[in-house]
């Protein structure tokens, strides 16, 4: 067995400067403070139980308290300088983005208009119109036949044509 387990107390350098009477007073005070801490913990636990019982009788729930705390916290966040600066910065960024997208949309519309008025597009549009009139032309006259080229027989379109 070592000497500590036999009840022999080793003195630390700080304790070596104390007299036995001073050390005993400090040990007694320490024991008293530790006892007060235990008592205060017991009193706090009893107060918390009483508080919980009062809240239960008043119909206050933990969820309600949580909602109230979150609401209060959100209100505090909204009032903070950092939140206000962030909100202002994001608002400005949104306005600038909106303006940029509007400008870009106008430019695209203008370019598409220019393209539609170009000779190449007009030529393409005319060709598509010609092909459409050849394909659909016979139907518009009330017939289900495709226009035939010379030397081919007339062919009737099936009733379930996808067009």
Kinemage of the C-alpha trace (Angstrom):
@kinemage 1
@onewidth
@group {chain A} dominant
@subgroup {mainchain}
@vectorlist {calphas} color= white
{ca unk a 1} P 0.000 0.000 0.000
{ca unk a 2} L 1.157 3.498 -0.731
{ca unk a 3} L 1.236 6.233 1.866
{ca unk a 4} L -1.791 8.140 0.416
{ca unk a 5} L -4.085 5.164 0.935
{ca unk a 6} L -2.948 4.913 4.570
{ca unk a 7} L -4.355 8.368 5.330
{ca unk a 8} L -1.085 10.255 5.124
{ca unk a 9} L -1.658 13.596 3.415
{ca unk a 10} L 1.115 14.944 1.227
{ca unk a 11} L 1.510 18.683 1.516
{ca unk a 12} L 1.765 20.739 -1.664
{ca unk a 13} L 4.141 23.695 -1.775
{ca unk a 14} L 1.246 26.160 -1.333
{ca unk a 15} L 0.045 24.314 1.787
{ca unk a 16} L 3.544 24.210 3.234
{ca unk a 17} L 3.358 27.985 3.775
{ca unk a 18} L 0.265 27.592 6.009
{ca unk a 19} L 0.154 26.807 9.664
{ca unk a 20} L -1.858 23.801 10.781
{ca unk a 21} L -4.532 26.092 12.194
{ca unk a 22} L -4.861 28.011 8.907
{ca unk a 23} L -5.052 24.776 6.962
{ca unk a 24} L -7.784 23.421 9.236
{ca unk a 25} L -9.769 26.685 8.868
{ca unk a 26} L -9.493 26.509 5.077
{ca unk a 27} L -10.540 22.838 5.053
{ca unk a 28} L -13.535 23.643 7.238
{ca unk a 29} L -14.515 26.541 4.985
{ca unk a 30} L -14.142 24.295 1.916
{ca unk a 31} L -16.395 21.651 3.473
{ca unk a 32} L -18.962 24.333 4.340
{ca unk a 33} L -18.950 25.775 0.780
{ca unk a 34} L -19.300 22.287 -0.744
{ca unk a 35} L -22.234 21.589 1.592
{ca unk a 36} L -23.885 24.883 0.555
{ca unk a 37} L -23.458 23.939 -3.115
{ca unk a 38} L -25.244 20.621 -2.514
{ca unk a 39} L -28.043 22.446 -0.669
{ca unk a 40} L -28.396 25.031 -3.447
{ca unk a 41} L -28.610 22.255 -6.057
{ca unk a 42} L -31.393 20.613 -4.056
{ca unk a 43} L -33.245 23.919 -3.701
{ca unk a 44} L -32.847 24.623 -7.441
{ca unk a 45} L -34.190 21.170 -8.333
{ca unk a 46} L -37.206 21.736 -6.058
{ca unk a 47} L -37.821 25.185 -7.612
{ca unk a 48} L -37.618 23.713 -11.137
{ca unk a 49} L -40.165 21.016 -10.202
{ca unk a 50} L -42.472 23.665 -8.730
{ca unk a 51} L -42.057 25.841 -11.853
{ca unk a 52} L -42.912 22.878 -14.076
{ca unk a 53} L -46.029 22.131 -12.013
{ca unk a 54} L -47.198 25.756 -12.236
{ca unk a 55} L -46.674 25.793 -16.016
{ca unk a 56} L -48.566 22.521 -16.366
{ca unk a 57} L -51.487 23.902 -14.348
{ca unk a 58} L -51.501 27.083 -16.469
{ca unk a 59} L -51.480 25.051 -19.685
{ca unk a 60} L -48.094 26.315 -20.776
{ca unk a 61} L -46.262 23.681 -22.795
{ca unk a 62} L -42.633 23.255 -23.616
{ca unk a 63} L -43.544 23.559 -27.293
{ca unk a 64} L -45.266 26.892 -26.629
{ca unk a 65} L -42.209 28.148 -24.783
{ca unk a 66} L -39.987 26.985 -27.618
{ca unk a 67} L -42.134 28.838 -30.149
{ca unk a 68} L -42.029 31.963 -28.016
{ca unk a 69} L -38.243 31.711 -27.620
{ca unk a 70} L -37.756 31.192 -31.357
{ca unk a 71} L -40.025 34.112 -32.150
{ca unk a 72} L -38.154 36.336 -29.723
{ca unk a 73} L -34.804 35.177 -31.115
{ca unk a 74} L -35.915 35.808 -34.724
{ca unk a 75} L -37.079 39.282 -33.726
{ca unk a 76} L -33.675 39.911 -32.118
{ca unk a 77} L -31.882 38.673 -35.254
{ca unk a 78} L -33.981 40.936 -37.486
{ca unk a 79} L -33.058 43.885 -35.299
{ca unk a 80} L -29.339 43.169 -35.483
{ca unk a 81} L -27.018 45.342 -37.524
{ca unk a 82} L -25.581 42.330 -39.363
{ca unk a 83} L -29.060 41.208 -40.481
{ca unk a 84} L -29.980 44.681 -41.679
{ca unk a 85} L -26.729 45.032 -43.648
{ca unk a 86} L -27.174 41.582 -45.195
{ca unk a 87} L -30.789 42.330 -46.096
{ca unk a 88} L -29.787 45.634 -47.708
{ca unk a 89} L -26.952 44.002 -49.677
{ca unk a 90} L -29.194 41.190 -50.932
{ca unk a 91} L -31.880 43.684 -51.896
{ca unk a 92} L -29.389 45.706 -53.931
{ca unk a 93} L -28.046 42.537 -55.560
{ca unk a 94} L -31.598 41.504 -56.480
{ca unk a 95} L -32.305 44.890 -58.045
{ca unk a 96} L -29.073 44.793 -60.053
{ca unk a 97} L -29.771 41.225 -61.193
{ca unk a 98} L -33.290 42.168 -62.234
{ca unk a 99} L -32.007 45.136 -64.224
{ca unk a 100} L -29.331 43.003 -65.890
{ca unk a 101} L -31.853 40.298 -66.844
{ca unk a 102} L -34.233 42.915 -68.207
{ca unk a 103} L -31.485 44.437 -70.323
{ca unk a 104} L -30.422 41.003 -71.532
{ca unk a 105} L -34.036 40.101 -72.399
{ca unk a 106} L -34.414 43.306 -74.405
{ca unk a 107} L -31.182 42.607 -76.279
{ca unk a 108} L -32.268 39.054 -77.099
{ca unk a 109} L -35.675 40.273 -78.314
{ca unk a 110} L -34.009 42.882 -80.495
{ca unk a 111} L -31.582 40.312 -81.959
{ca unk a 112} L -34.418 37.858 -82.656
{ca unk a 113} L -36.370 40.644 -84.358
{ca unk a 114} L -33.345 41.524 -86.458
{ca unk a 115} L -32.861 37.861 -87.327
{ca unk a 116} L -36.514 37.443 -88.329
{ca unk a 117} L -36.210 40.383 -90.685
{ca unk a 118} L -33.050 38.987 -92.298
{ca unk a 119} L -33.049 37.647 -95.845
{ca unk a 120} L -31.899 34.201 -94.681
{ca unk a 121} L -34.812 33.821 -92.276
{ca unk a 122} L -37.297 35.101 -94.872
{ca unk a 123} L -35.980 32.540 -97.353
{ca unk a 124} L -36.227 29.752 -94.762
{ca unk a 125} L -39.741 30.874 -93.787
{ca unk a 126} L -40.820 30.832 -97.458
{ca unk a 127} L -39.438 27.301 -97.938
{ca unk a 128} L -41.217 26.008 -94.836
{ca unk a 129} L -44.440 27.629 -96.061
{ca unk a 130} L -44.020 26.005 -99.485
{ca unk a 131} L -43.410 22.551 -97.966
{ca unk a 132} L -46.391 22.990 -95.648
{ca unk a 133} L -48.678 23.974 -98.489
{ca unk a 134} L -47.561 20.916 -100.480
{ca unk a 135} L -48.132 18.572 -97.517
{ca unk a 136} L -51.301 20.098 -96.125
{ca unk a 137} L -52.577 21.701 -99.296
{ca unk a 138} L -54.653 18.683 -100.320
{ca unk a 139} L -56.313 18.458 -96.911
{ca unk a 140} L -57.354 22.078 -96.921
{ca unk a 141} L -59.459 21.365 -100.040
{ca unk a 142} L -61.328 18.612 -98.187
{ca unk a 143} L -59.376 15.701 -99.623
{ca unk a 144} L -57.212 13.195 -97.740
{ca unk a 145} L -54.813 12.700 -100.621
{ca unk a 146} L -51.276 13.917 -100.963
{ca unk a 147} L -50.463 15.918 -104.054
{ca unk a 148} L -48.971 13.522 -106.515
{ca unk a 149} L -45.974 13.977 -108.654
{ca unk a 150} L -46.283 13.099 -112.377
{ca unk a 151} L -46.289 9.370 -112.937
{ca unk a 152} L -47.333 8.307 -109.440
{ca unk a 153} L -50.779 7.176 -108.454
{ca unk a 154} L -52.878 9.035 -105.901
{ca unk a 155} L -52.391 7.631 -102.406
{ca unk a 156} L -55.007 8.008 -99.699
{ca unk a 157} L -53.793 8.901 -96.199
{ca unk a 158} L -54.854 6.508 -93.451
{ca unk a 159} L -57.551 7.744 -91.019
{ca unk a 160} L -55.134 7.651 -88.086
{ca unk a 161} L -52.566 10.061 -89.542
{ca unk a 162} L -50.564 11.868 -86.844
{ca unk a 163} L -50.994 15.302 -88.454
